Amino acid sequence: MSNTLSNTQIKDEIVKATEHLFRSGVMSHSGHANISARSEDNEMLLSIEGQVRNLTASGIARVTLEGVDVDHLLDPTNTEIVRMHSEIYKLRPKVGAIIHTHSPSLLAFALAAKELPIRYEALLRFGQASNVPVAPWAPRGSDESITSIINCVIENEQTNAVLLANHGVLVFSTTPWATAALLVALEEAAQGELAAIALGGAIPFPQGALKKVLESIARVH
Protein backbone atom coordinates (compact mmCIF):
# COMPACT_ATOMS: atom_id res chain seq x y z
CA MET A 1 0.00 0.00 0.00
CA SER A 2 1.13 3.52 -0.69
CA ASN A 3 2.28 5.25 2.49
CA THR A 4 0.58 8.42 1.21
CA LEU A 5 -2.81 6.97 2.16
CA SER A 6 -4.21 7.56 5.63
CA ASN A 7 -5.43 4.65 7.73
CA THR A 8 -8.99 5.87 7.11
CA GLN A 9 -8.44 5.67 3.36
CA ILE A 10 -6.85 2.23 3.59
CA LYS A 11 -9.76 0.94 5.69
CA ASP A 12 -12.14 2.24 3.02
CA GLU A 13 -10.19 0.31 0.37
CA ILE A 14 -10.38 -2.86 2.48
CA VAL A 15 -14.15 -2.49 2.84
CA LYS A 16 -14.63 -1.90 -0.90
CA ALA A 17 -12.46 -4.89 -1.79
CA THR A 18 -14.45 -7.11 0.58
CA GLU A 19 -17.74 -5.94 -0.92
CA HIS A 20 -16.35 -6.78 -4.38
CA LEU A 21 -15.66 -10.35 -3.28
CA PHE A 22 -19.26 -10.85 -2.18
CA ARG A 23 -20.67 -9.20 -5.31
CA SER A 24 -18.47 -11.47 -7.43
CA GLY A 25 -19.84 -14.60 -5.77
CA VAL A 26 -16.47 -16.05 -4.77
CA MET A 27 -17.12 -16.23 -1.04
CA SER A 28 -18.16 -19.34 0.87
CA HIS A 29 -21.68 -19.52 2.31
CA SER A 30 -20.26 -18.75 5.75
CA GLY A 31 -18.85 -15.41 4.59
CA HIS A 32 -15.61 -16.28 6.37
CA ALA A 33 -12.43 -14.42 5.46
CA ASN A 34 -9.73 -12.23 6.84
CA ILE A 35 -8.28 -9.32 4.94
CA SER A 36 -5.43 -6.96 5.70
CA ALA A 37 -3.47 -4.10 4.17
CA ARG A 38 -0.05 -2.72 4.95
CA SER A 39 -0.18 0.72 6.59
CA GLU A 40 2.77 2.13 8.53
CA ASP A 41 6.23 0.62 8.04
CA ASN A 42 5.69 -1.89 10.81
CA GLU A 43 1.89 -2.08 10.90
CA MET A 44 -1.06 -3.52 9.05
CA LEU A 45 -4.80 -2.99 9.19
CA LEU A 46 -6.63 -6.30 9.73
CA SER A 47 -10.28 -7.33 9.91
CA ILE A 48 -11.01 -8.03 13.57
CA GLU A 49 -13.07 -11.21 13.13
CA GLY A 50 -13.62 -14.01 10.63
CA GLN A 51 -17.10 -12.94 9.53
CA VAL A 52 -16.68 -10.12 6.98
CA ARG A 53 -20.05 -10.16 5.19
CA ASN A 54 -20.94 -6.69 6.49
CA LEU A 55 -17.44 -5.39 7.17
CA THR A 56 -17.12 -1.71 8.06
CA ALA A 57 -14.17 0.47 9.02
CA SER A 58 -14.94 -0.12 12.70
CA GLY A 59 -14.27 -3.83 12.13
CA ILE A 60 -10.66 -3.21 11.12
CA ALA A 61 -7.82 -2.92 13.65
CA ARG A 62 -4.23 -1.69 13.68
CA VAL A 63 -1.81 -4.53 14.32
CA THR A 64 1.98 -4.38 14.26
CA LEU A 65 3.93 -6.86 12.17
CA GLU A 66 5.19 -8.24 15.47
CA GLY A 67 1.61 -9.12 16.42
CA VAL A 68 0.66 -6.32 18.82
CA ASP A 69 -3.06 -5.47 18.66
CA VAL A 70 -2.68 -1.69 18.93
CA ASP A 71 -6.42 -1.01 19.12
CA HIS A 72 -7.24 -4.01 21.37
CA LEU A 73 -10.06 -4.97 19.01
CA LEU A 74 -9.11 -8.37 17.60
CA ASP A 75 -11.48 -11.25 18.26
CA PRO A 76 -9.56 -14.07 20.00
CA THR A 77 -10.08 -16.35 16.99
CA ASN A 78 -8.44 -13.79 14.72
CA THR A 79 -5.35 -13.42 16.87
CA GLU A 80 -4.45 -16.87 15.55
CA ILE A 81 -4.12 -15.61 11.97
CA VAL A 82 -2.06 -12.47 12.59
CA ARG A 83 1.24 -14.16 11.76
CA MET A 84 -0.23 -15.66 8.59
CA HIS A 85 -0.48 -12.08 7.35
CA SER A 86 2.50 -10.44 9.02
CA GLU A 87 5.03 -13.00 7.84
CA ILE A 88 3.98 -12.47 4.21
CA TYR A 89 4.52 -8.73 4.58
CA LYS A 90 7.96 -9.39 5.99
CA LEU A 91 8.85 -11.77 3.17
CA ARG A 92 7.40 -9.67 0.36
CA PRO A 93 8.08 -5.91 0.77
CA LYS A 94 6.00 -5.09 -2.32
CA VAL A 95 2.89 -6.84 -0.99
CA GLY A 96 0.35 -4.27 0.15
CA ALA A 97 -2.67 -6.45 0.94
CA ILE A 98 -3.54 -10.05 1.81
CA ILE A 99 -6.85 -11.93 1.67
CA HIS A 100 -7.67 -15.37 3.06
CA THR A 101 -10.94 -17.07 2.09
CA HIS A 102 -12.61 -20.46 1.77
CA SER A 103 -13.72 -19.77 -1.82
CA PRO A 104 -15.50 -23.01 -2.87
CA SER A 105 -13.63 -24.07 -6.02
CA LEU A 106 -10.25 -23.09 -4.64
CA LEU A 107 -11.20 -24.96 -1.48
CA ALA A 108 -11.71 -28.08 -3.60
CA PHE A 109 -8.08 -27.90 -4.73
CA ALA A 110 -6.97 -27.25 -1.14
CA LEU A 111 -8.92 -30.25 0.14
CA ALA A 112 -7.33 -32.43 -2.53
CA ALA A 113 -3.91 -30.87 -1.84
CA LYS A 114 -3.56 -30.25 -5.57
CA GLU A 115 -1.78 -27.27 -7.11
CA LEU A 116 -3.99 -25.01 -9.22
CA PRO A 117 -2.60 -25.11 -12.78
CA ILE A 118 -2.32 -21.78 -14.58
CA ARG A 119 -4.28 -22.31 -17.77
CA TYR A 120 -6.62 -19.30 -17.61
CA GLU A 121 -5.42 -16.19 -19.47
CA ALA A 122 -6.75 -13.74 -16.89
CA LEU A 123 -4.19 -15.04 -14.40
CA LEU A 124 -1.32 -14.23 -16.75
CA ARG A 125 -2.62 -10.67 -16.88
CA PHE A 126 -2.40 -10.53 -13.09
CA GLY A 127 1.18 -11.80 -13.24
CA GLN A 128 0.31 -15.23 -11.84
CA ALA A 129 2.21 -17.32 -14.38
CA SER A 130 3.15 -20.24 -12.13
CA ASN A 131 0.92 -22.89 -10.64
CA VAL A 132 -0.57 -22.01 -7.25
CA PRO A 133 1.31 -24.20 -4.74
CA VAL A 134 -0.09 -26.01 -1.71
CA ALA A 135 1.21 -25.42 1.80
CA PRO A 136 0.94 -28.69 3.80
CA TRP A 137 -1.67 -28.73 6.55
CA ALA A 138 -0.99 -27.90 10.17
CA PRO A 139 -3.39 -26.61 12.87
CA ARG A 140 -4.65 -23.07 12.22
CA GLY A 141 -2.37 -20.45 13.70
CA SER A 142 0.23 -22.95 14.92
CA ASP A 143 3.96 -22.48 14.45
CA GLU A 144 3.88 -25.47 12.11
CA SER A 145 1.19 -23.81 9.98
CA ILE A 146 3.09 -20.53 9.73
CA THR A 147 6.31 -22.35 8.86
CA SER A 148 4.49 -24.31 6.17
CA ILE A 149 3.17 -21.10 4.59
CA ILE A 150 6.51 -19.30 4.85
CA ASN A 151 8.37 -22.18 3.23
CA CYS A 152 5.81 -22.36 0.44
CA VAL A 153 6.16 -18.64 -0.32
CA ILE A 154 9.96 -18.77 -0.21
CA GLU A 155 10.12 -21.82 -2.47
CA ASN A 156 7.68 -20.32 -4.99
CA GLU A 157 8.98 -16.82 -5.64
CA GLN A 158 6.69 -16.21 -8.62
CA THR A 159 3.41 -16.97 -6.89
CA ASN A 160 0.97 -14.43 -5.47
CA ALA A 161 -1.23 -17.08 -3.89
CA VAL A 162 -0.91 -20.20 -1.76
CA LEU A 163 -3.46 -22.95 -1.25
CA LEU A 164 -3.67 -24.03 2.38
CA ALA A 165 -4.18 -27.80 2.45
CA ASN A 166 -7.51 -28.84 3.99
CA HIS A 167 -8.33 -25.19 4.69
CA GLY A 168 -8.55 -22.51 1.98
CA VAL A 169 -6.46 -20.00 0.06
CA LEU A 170 -4.17 -17.05 0.81
CA VAL A 171 -3.79 -14.37 -1.88
CA PHE A 172 -1.54 -11.30 -1.86
CA SER A 173 -0.93 -8.33 -4.15
CA THR A 174 -0.23 -4.60 -4.14
CA THR A 175 -3.56 -3.20 -2.92
CA PRO A 176 -6.80 -4.55 -1.41
CA TRP A 177 -8.57 -4.10 -4.75
CA ALA A 178 -5.81 -5.79 -6.77
CA THR A 179 -5.77 -8.67 -4.30
CA ALA A 180 -9.54 -9.09 -4.49
CA ALA A 181 -9.42 -9.00 -8.30
CA LEU A 182 -6.72 -11.69 -8.33
CA LEU A 183 -8.76 -13.83 -5.95
CA VAL A 184 -11.80 -13.56 -8.24
CA ALA A 185 -9.67 -14.65 -11.22
CA LEU A 186 -8.22 -17.56 -9.24
CA GLU A 187 -11.68 -18.77 -8.22
CA GLU A 188 -12.82 -18.52 -11.86
CA ALA A 189 -9.77 -20.55 -12.89
CA ALA A 190 -10.52 -23.21 -10.28
CA GLN A 191 -14.16 -23.39 -11.40
CA GLY A 192 -13.04 -23.73 -15.00
CA GLU A 193 -10.52 -26.45 -14.20
CA LEU A 194 -13.15 -28.51 -12.40
CA ALA A 195 -15.71 -28.03 -15.19
CA ALA A 196 -13.17 -28.88 -17.90
CA ILE A 197 -12.69 -32.35 -16.42
CA ALA A 198 -16.02 -33.37 -17.98
CA LEU A 199 -14.63 -32.33 -21.38
CA GLY A 200 -11.37 -34.19 -21.09
CA GLY A 201 -9.45 -31.68 -19.01
CA ALA A 202 -8.01 -28.21 -19.49
CA ILE A 203 -5.06 -27.73 -21.85
CA PRO A 204 -1.85 -25.80 -21.13
CA PHE A 205 -0.83 -22.55 -22.78
CA PRO A 206 1.44 -22.75 -25.82
CA GLN A 207 5.10 -21.87 -25.35
CA GLY A 208 5.68 -18.14 -24.91
CA ALA A 209 2.11 -17.30 -23.87
CA LEU A 210 3.10 -15.08 -20.95
CA LYS A 211 5.47 -13.02 -23.12
CA LYS A 212 2.74 -12.47 -25.71
CA VAL A 213 0.20 -11.45 -23.06
CA LEU A 214 2.62 -8.96 -21.51
CA GLU A 215 3.39 -7.51 -24.94
CA SER A 216 -0.35 -7.14 -25.57
CA ILE A 217 -0.84 -5.33 -22.25
CA ALA A 218 2.10 -3.02 -23.02
CA ARG A 219 0.60 -2.03 -26.37
CA VAL A 220 -2.67 -1.01 -24.73
CA HIS A 221 -1.05 0.91 -21.88
N, C-alpha and C positions, 0 to 999 in steps of 0.2 A: 504494500500500500504506500501511496505517496505520503511523505511526512508533512506535506502542506495541508492535508485534510485534518480537520478537528475531530475529536472523538465523536462528537455529535454527528458529523457528516459520515464518518465511517459506520456508525451504528445504523444510520439511515440506509447506507449501501447494503449492510448485512440484512436488514429487514426486507429490502426490495429483492435481493437475491433469493431469499427464502420464499417470498411470495411467488417468484418466478418458478421455483421448483414445484410448488403445489399446482400452479396453473398449467405447468407442462405435464403433469400426471406421472412424474417419476418417483413420487414418494410412496412409501409403504402405507398400508391402511392405518397403521398406528400413528403416523405422522412423526415418527421418531427421527431425530437427527441432532447433530451438534455442528455449529458453524462458528468460525472465528476469523478475525482479520488482524493483521499486524498493525500496531499503532505506534507507540513510542519505541525507541531503540530496543528496550528490554521488556516490552509489554505487548499484550494482545487483548482484543475485545472478544469475549466468548459468551455464547448463549448459556444462560444459567441453569437450564434443565433440558432433559431429553425431548420433551414435547414442544415442538416449534410451530405447530399449525397456526397459531395466532400470535406469533412473535412480535413484540414491540421493543422499542429502545430500552424500556425499563427492564426487559428480560435479558439484557446483555451486560456483562460485568468486565471490569478491568482486572486482568490477571498478569502477573509478571511471568517471564519465560522460565523463571525458577520455581513457579508454582504458587506464588503468594496471591491469594484472593484479596486484592486491594479494597474492593467494595464490600467484602463479606456478604456476598449475595449468592454464591454458588450452591446449588442443591447438592447434598452429599453424594448422590449418584453421579453427578457431573464432575466432582473432584477427581474421580477415577480416570477421566479421559483427558485431563489437562496436559499430561506429558505426551499423549498421542499427538497433540497439536504442537506443543512447545518444541519438541525434539525435531519436528519437521522444519520449523522456522530456523532453528539453529543449524540444521544441515543444509538448508536451501535459502541463502540470503535474499534471493529474488522472489521467493514465495511471499505473497501478500495476503492470501486467504486460504482457508482449509475447510472442507465440508465432509462430514461423515454421515452416510445414510444407510438404510436397508432397502434401497431401490430393488424392486422384485426381480428383474431379469439379471441384474448384476449379482444379486444375492444367490441366484441359482448357480452362477459360476463359482461364487465363494463357497457354497455348500458342497459343490463337487470338487473344490480345490483345483479348479482348472483355470489357467491363464485365459484372459480374453484376447483372442487374436485381433489384430488391427487389419480389418478388411473393409472398413466403411470410410469413404472419402472424407466425410466431415471431420473425422479424428485427425487426419493428416493436416487439415486446415487449422486445427488447434495445436499442432505441433506434437501430437501423440502418435509417433511413428513406430513405436515398439509395443509389443504385446504387454498387456497389463498384468504384472506378476502377482503371485499369491504369497502373502506372509503367513507362515504356518500358525495354527491356532495356539493360543495360550489364554488363560483366564483374563477377562476384561480388566484393563488397568494394572495388571501385574507387571513386575519387572520383566518377566519372560515375554509378555505380549509386546511391551515397548521395544525390547531388544529385537524381537522378530521383525517389527515394522522398520526399525532403524536399519537393520541389516538388509532388508529388502530394498529400501530406498538407496542405500549406498551401493548395492550390487547392481542396481538398475538405474543408472544415471540419467537415461533418456526418458524415464517415465514420469508422468504427472499424476499418476493414480496407482493405488495399491489395493488389491482385493484382500480382505481379511478373512481367512479361512473360517468357515462355519459362523460367520458374523455379518459381514457387509462390505462396504467400500470406503476408501479414504481418497479424496481428490484434492489437488492443490494447484493454484495458479496465481496470477498477479493481483487480482482484485476479487471481491466477492462475486461480482457479476460474471467475470470471466470463468471463475471456478464453477459457478452454477451452470453456465452454458456448456462447459466441458462435461459436467456430470450428465446433463441432458443428452448430449451426443453419445456418451458412453452407454447410457441406458438404452438408447435407440440401437446402438451397435449390438448390445447383448440381446435385445429383443430380436433383431434381424438374424443374428447367429442361430438362435434357437429355432426360429421359424424356417430358416434355410435348410435345417436338417431334413425336413419333410421333402425337400426338393433335391436331395443329394448332397447338401452341404455347401457352405459358402466357399468362394474361390479366392485365392490370394491376389494381390495387386501384381501387375507386370513389373519387371525390373525398371527402376528409375522413376516410379510413380511419385514418390515424395518430391523429387527434384522438379518434376513437371508441375506439380501442384503449387509449389513455392514460386516457381516462375510465373504461373498464372496469377497468383495473388499479387506479385510484384508489379505486373502489368496494370492491374486494376488500381493499385494504390500508388 
